[in-house]
Amino acid sequence: MTTLVLGGTGFIGSHLVQRLFYDNPRVFLRKRADFSHYRAVDKMVEGCTVVYHLINATLPYSNDASYGLGANVASTLNLLNSCVDHEVKKVIFTSSGGTVYGQTGGFAVNESDPTDPISFYGVTKLAIEKYLHAYRAQFGLDYCILRIANAYGPGQTKGVIPRLFHCAMTGEPFELWGDGSVMRDYVYVDDVVDALIEARNQEGVFNIGTGVGVTILELIERIESLTRKPVNLNVSEGRKVDVAANVLDFSKALRTFRWAPKTLLADGLRKTYEAMI
């Protein structure tokens, strides 16, 4: 099996590549810089059986709608066209369980719940999901979509958890948007990789999370306890791009291919911290 990992140098991608090498398939890595060039993408795809699409050209809080359309959606269409031309067997796409659902009312969402993203990032993720569905209908291109919650773990440089650790360890203030009640579902990167490996044998859309919500204030308390240092806060008004709560119901993945998160938040935070010191 020849596997192409687009985004293989990123946080989740680098962990995935390590696992793939361990399993001993043939793995190609490609950096983001090539993604917008059709000929480069086409050359990468040639001869591949499975393509992992882990590339994001924008961040969840981006307010530039048009850039994401070109950098994420249009570039993905080039990729999918190449996959069809070269008869790729499967595309595995990392979508965003944290943004595609929008405001959820605080309950754990499943794959059949409404998708009403309030961020441009979430809109582009959902658009790519819909294009994958259309490409399967039109061209028979198989796919598996993982709607991943807030992944974290060793090696992560962006996101609330590495930022909180950094602020605790250095004394730099942490920018707290709102009152700290924003709730998220944090899933350890090794558990995400387990799902990505299994996705090679699955079809459709699956939530990958823990089903447990944690507020920012709770997260701060855990990190202060681990580091034994306070996190200094710079409190600002809440951002419109942030939904109040996001927790994922992973029962479909459990039912379909027996995936469930193995790593408790306390253990995952400890492993992340130990990798930083």
C-alpha positions in Angstrom: 0.0 0.0 0.0 1.5 3.4 -1.1 0.3 6.2 1.2 0.6 9.9 0.7 0.3 12.1 3.7 -0.4 15.7 2.9 0.4 17.7 6.0 2.8 15.1 7.3 5.1 17.6 9.0 2.3 19.1 11.0 1.2 18.2 14.6 -1.2 15.3 13.9 0.5 14.4 10.6 3.9 13.9 12.2 2.5 11.5 14.8 0.6 9.7 12.0 3.7 9.3 9.9 5.6 7.8 12.8 2.9 5.2 13.2 2.7 4.5 9.5 6.5 4.0 9.3 6.2 1.6 12.3 3.5 -0.4 10.4 5.9 -0.4 7.4 3.9 0.8 4.5 5.4 3.0 1.8 4.8 6.6 3.0 5.3 9.8 1.0 5.4 13.1 2.9 4.6 16.5 1.3 4.7 20.0 2.8 2.0 22.6 2.6 3.9 24.7 0.1 3.2 22.3 -2.7 -0.5 22.0 -2.1 -1.7 25.0 -4.2 0.2 23.9 -7.3 -1.9 21.5 -9.4 1.1 19.9 -11.2 3.0 19.3 -8.0 -0.1 17.8 -6.4 -0.8 15.6 -9.4 2.8 14.3 -9.4 2.5 13.5 -5.7 -0.7 11.6 -6.1 0.5 9.4 -9.0 1.0 5.8 -7.8 -0.6 6.3 -4.4 -3.3 4.0 -3.0 -4.4 6.0 0.0 -4.2 9.8 0.4 -4.4 11.5 3.8 -5.5 15.1 3.6 -4.4 16.8 6.8 -3.6 20.2 5.4 -5.1 23.5 6.7 -4.0 26.8 5.3 -6.1 28.8 7.7 -6.7 28.9 11.5 -10.0 28.4 13.3 -10.3 32.1 14.3 -9.4 33.5 10.8 -11.7 36.3 9.6 -10.6 36.1 6.0 -13.4 34.3 4.1 -12.0 34.5 0.6 -8.5 33.2 1.5 -9.8 29.9 2.9 -11.9 29.4 -0.1 -8.9 29.4 -2.4 -6.2 28.0 -0.1 -8.3 25.2 1.3 -11.3 24.4 -0.9 -10.0 25.1 -4.4 -6.7 23.4 -3.6 -8.6 20.4 -2.4 -10.5 20.2 -5.6 -7.2 20.0 -7.5 -6.2 17.2 -5.2 -9.5 15.3 -5.7 -9.2 15.6 -9.5 -5.8 14.1 -9.3 -7.1 11.3 -7.1 -9.7 10.5 -9.7 -7.3 10.6 -12.6 -4.8 8.4 -10.8 -7.4 6.0 -9.5 -6.6 6.5 -5.8 -8.6 4.0 -3.7 -9.3 6.2 -0.7 -9.0 9.8 0.6 -9.0 10.3 4.4 -9.8 13.8 5.4 -9.4 15.4 8.8 -12.4 17.7 9.3 -13.1 19.8 12.4 -15.5 18.4 14.9 -15.0 21.6 16.9 -16.3 24.0 14.2 -18.6 22.3 11.6 -21.5 21.9 14.0 -21.6 25.5 15.2 -23.6 26.4 18.4 -24.7 23.1 19.9 -26.6 24.1 23.1 -24.0 22.3 25.2 -25.0 18.7 24.5 -22.8 16.1 22.8 -23.3 16.2 19.1 -23.4 13.3 16.7 -22.8 13.0 13.0 -26.5 13.4 12.2 -26.9 16.7 14.1 -27.2 20.0 12.1 -24.0 21.5 10.7 -24.2 25.3 11.0 -20.6 26.6 11.4 -20.2 30.2 12.6 -16.5 30.4 11.5 -15.1 30.6 8.0 -12.7 27.8 8.9 -15.7 25.5 9.7 -17.4 26.5 6.5 -14.4 25.4 4.4 -14.1 22.1 6.3 -17.8 21.4 5.7 -17.5 22.4 2.0 -14.7 19.9 1.5 -16.8 17.2 3.2 -19.6 17.9 0.7 -17.2 17.8 -2.2 -15.9 14.4 -1.1 -19.5 13.2 -1.0 -20.1 14.5 -4.5 -16.9 13.1 -5.9 -17.9 9.6 -4.6 -21.3 10.0 -6.3 -19.8 11.3 -9.6 -16.5 9.3 -9.8 -16.6 6.6 -7.3 -13.8 8.1 -5.2 -14.0 6.5 -1.7 -13.4 8.6 1.4 -13.5 8.6 5.1 -13.9 11.8 7.1 -12.9 12.2 10.7 -14.4 15.2 12.6 -11.7 15.6 15.2 -12.2 17.4 18.4 -9.5 19.6 20.0 -6.4 17.4 19.5 -3.4 17.9 21.8 -0.2 16.2 22.8 3.6 16.3 22.6 5.0 18.3 19.8 2.0 20.6 19.4 3.0 24.3 19.0 -0.4 25.9 18.4 -3.6 25.7 20.4 -4.8 26.5 23.9 -3.0 23.6 25.7 0.6 24.3 24.6 0.0 28.0 25.0 -1.2 27.5 28.6 1.8 25.4 29.4 4.1 28.0 27.9 2.5 30.8 29.9 2.7 28.8 33.1 6.4 28.0 32.5 7.5 31.5 31.4 5.2 33.8 33.3 3.8 35.3 30.1 0.1 36.3 30.3 -2.4 34.0 28.7 -5.1 35.8 26.6 -8.4 34.7 28.0 -11.3 35.5 25.7 -14.4 35.8 27.7 -15.1 34.5 31.2 -13.4 31.1 30.8 -16.7 29.1 30.5 -16.1 28.1 26.9 -16.2 24.3 26.8 -14.2 22.0 24.5 -13.6 18.3 24.0 -9.8 17.5 24.2 -8.6 14.3 22.6 -5.1 13.0 22.9 -3.1 12.8 19.6 -2.3 9.0 19.9 -6.0 8.3 20.1 -6.5 10.4 17.0 -3.8 8.5 15.1 -5.5 5.2 16.1 -8.7 6.5 14.3 -6.7 7.7 11.3 -5.1 4.3 10.9 -8.5 2.5 11.1 -10.0 5.0 8.7 -8.2 3.2 5.8 -10.8 0.5 6.3 -13.9 2.7 6.8 -16.3 4.8 4.8 -18.3 7.9 5.8 -18.1 10.4 8.6 -17.1 9.8 12.2 -16.7 12.0 15.2 -13.4 11.6 17.0 -13.5 13.0 20.6 -14.0 12.0 24.2 -17.5 13.0 24.9 -16.3 15.0 27.9 -16.4 18.8 28.0 -13.8 20.8 29.8 -13.9 24.6 30.3 -10.9 26.9 29.9 -10.9 27.6 33.6 -10.9 23.9 34.4 -8.0 23.4 32.0 -6.1 26.3 33.6 -6.5 24.7 37.0 -5.2 21.4 35.7 -2.2 23.0 34.1 -1.4 25.0 37.2 -1.5 21.9 39.3 0.8 20.0 36.9 3.4 22.8 36.6 2.9 24.1 40.2 3.0 27.6 38.7 0.2 30.1 38.2 -1.1 31.2 34.8 -1.4 34.9 34.6 -4.5 36.0 32.7 -5.1 38.9 30.4 -8.9 38.9 30.1 -10.5 40.2 26.9 -14.0 40.3 25.5 -15.2 37.0 24.1 -14.8 36.3 20.4 -17.7 35.9 18.0 -15.9 33.0 16.3 -16.0 30.8 19.5 -19.0 28.6 20.1 -20.0 28.4 23.8 -19.6 24.6 24.0 -18.5 21.8 21.8 -18.5 18.1 22.8 -18.5 15.2 20.4 -20.4 11.9 20.7 -18.1 9.2 19.4 -20.6 6.3 19.6 -20.7 5.8 15.9 -16.9 5.2 15.7 -17.2 2.9 18.8 -20.1 1.0 17.2 -18.6 0.8 13.7 -14.9 0.0 14.3 -14.6 -0.1 18.1 -12.7 3.1 18.4 -12.8 4.9 21.8 -10.4 7.3 23.4 -7.9 5.5 25.6 -6.1 8.5 27.2 -7.6 10.3 30.1 -7.1 14.1 30.1 -5.0 14.0 33.2 -2.6 11.4 31.6 -2.5 13.2 28.3 -1.7 16.6 30.0 1.0 14.9 32.0 2.6 13.3 28.9 2.4 16.7 27.1 4.1 18.5 30.0 6.8 15.9 30.4 7.7 16.3 26.7 8.1 20.0 27.2 10.5 20.0 30.2 
